[in-house]
Amino acid sequence: MNRYAFHLDISVERYLDYYRGTANSVVVRATSGQTVRFPASLLQRFVSSEGIQGDFVLLCDDNHKCIELQRSGLHSNQDNA
């Protein structure tokens, strides 16, 4: 299993591109320095009135298929299911 940790700070306005389908994937730089792309739909449950901010971990299988996106770190109390 592969694990990619990263920080996100996406405004509500920017998230609208993902919501409307204008952008369907998110590209981030993991703390390891790797560039990671994943489906924007994984972010939906983390959207708040301020957008999406916090530290996250993306879990992928050995074929790089996304398994789960989790909030981690100090911002875990902002999870909006």
C-alpha positions in Angstrom: 0.0 0.0 0.0 1.2 3.5 -0.8 0.6 6.5 1.5 0.9 10.1 0.4 0.7 12.9 3.0 0.0 16.5 1.9 -1.6 19.8 2.9 -4.5 21.4 1.0 -5.8 24.9 1.0 -8.5 25.2 -1.6 -10.9 28.2 -1.5 -14.7 27.7 -2.0 -14.4 29.5 -5.3 -11.6 27.2 -6.5 -13.5 24.1 -5.3 -16.4 25.1 -7.6 -14.3 24.1 -10.6 -14.2 20.6 -9.2 -17.9 20.6 -8.2 -19.0 21.8 -11.7 -16.8 19.2 -13.3 -14.5 21.8 -15.0 -11.6 20.1 -13.2 -12.0 16.4 -12.4 -8.6 15.7 -10.7 -6.5 17.3 -8.1 -2.7 17.4 -8.3 -0.7 17.9 -5.1 2.9 17.7 -3.9 3.2 15.1 -1.1 5.5 15.8 1.8 7.8 13.2 0.3 8.2 15.5 -2.8 6.2 13.2 -5.1 3.5 14.7 -7.3 0.2 12.9 -6.8 -3.0 13.1 -8.9 -6.4 11.9 -7.5 -10.1 12.3 -8.4 -11.6 15.5 -7.1 -14.6 13.6 -6.0 -12.6 12.3 -3.0 -12.7 15.8 -1.6 -16.4 16.3 -1.5 -16.9 15.1 2.1 -14.3 17.6 3.4 -15.8 20.8 2.0 -16.8 23.4 4.5 -18.0 27.0 4.1 -14.3 28.1 3.9 -13.4 25.5 1.3 -11.0 22.7 2.1 -8.0 23.3 4.4 -5.9 20.8 6.3 -3.5 17.9 6.3 -4.5 14.8 4.4 -3.3 11.3 3.7 -4.2 9.5 0.4 -4.0 5.7 0.6 -3.5 3.8 -2.7 -3.1 0.1 -3.6 0.1 -1.3 -5.2 -1.4 -0.4 -8.6 -1.8 3.2 -7.6 -5.6 3.0 -7.4 -7.0 5.3 -4.7 -8.4 3.5 -1.7 -9.2 6.3 0.7 -8.6 10.0 1.5 -8.3 10.8 5.2 -7.9 14.0 7.1 -4.9 13.8 9.4 -2.8 16.0 11.7 -3.9 19.0 13.6 -6.8 19.9 11.5 -8.7 16.6 11.9 -11.5 18.2 13.9 -12.7 20.1 10.8 -13.9 16.9 9.0 -17.4 17.6 7.6 -19.0 14.4 6.6 
